[in-house]
């Protein structure tokens, strides 16, 4: 969902049922149990139940995994901004999220484009204090680079603290989770090979696709809730 703030509906956007309600409706339409969804997606029953009840907001990668299990395009639940032109400018790059209480929800900025042969997906993640992602594993690989603040990253049970300027690169099949152990927001550059935007089949042309974004005033906009 694209928003002016980290959560809530876009101005003029018709209200839609909460993410959890829509996922529950889809699960029931497939006559699947919570246990079946949890087993196939690789999560606990409690986690899937919390998503459906609106207690927990999943990460982008978690939502993709659940949507695959429910045999539905992630794009029907997630509508991140598209890169429609070769260049994007800092003042036009929206911040979006999957819901949650303003100031306590994870928000994202899309950096990468989509075109035939595209492998990399890149976002800037703004993670609030105390937020912790669910353990998961999936195909591909990923890189975390800490732009601001600090983050605890756990891979296969081994926890490490990453501070501004630190990075980690690992196969995504290794079970991983992360949490902001500090009292301040953490800003992360995240690049992976999983379709975290739910774009489906890539569009555009590899001969003229190019995404350029500008960073100036980005953090000021986050602080102001814009």
Buried (B, 14 or more C-beta within 10 A) or exposed (E): BBBEBBBBBBEEEEEEEEBBEBBBEBBEEEEBEBEBBBBBBBBBBEBBBBBBEBEBBBBBBBBBBBBBBBEBEBBEBBBBBBBEBEEBEBEEBBBBBBBBEBEEBBBBBBBBBBBEEBEBBBBBBBBBBEBEBBBBBBEBBBBBBBBBBBBBBBBEEEEEEBEEEBEBEBEBEEBBBBBBBBEEBBBBBBBBBBBBBBBEEBBBEEEEBEBEBEEEEBBEBBEEBE
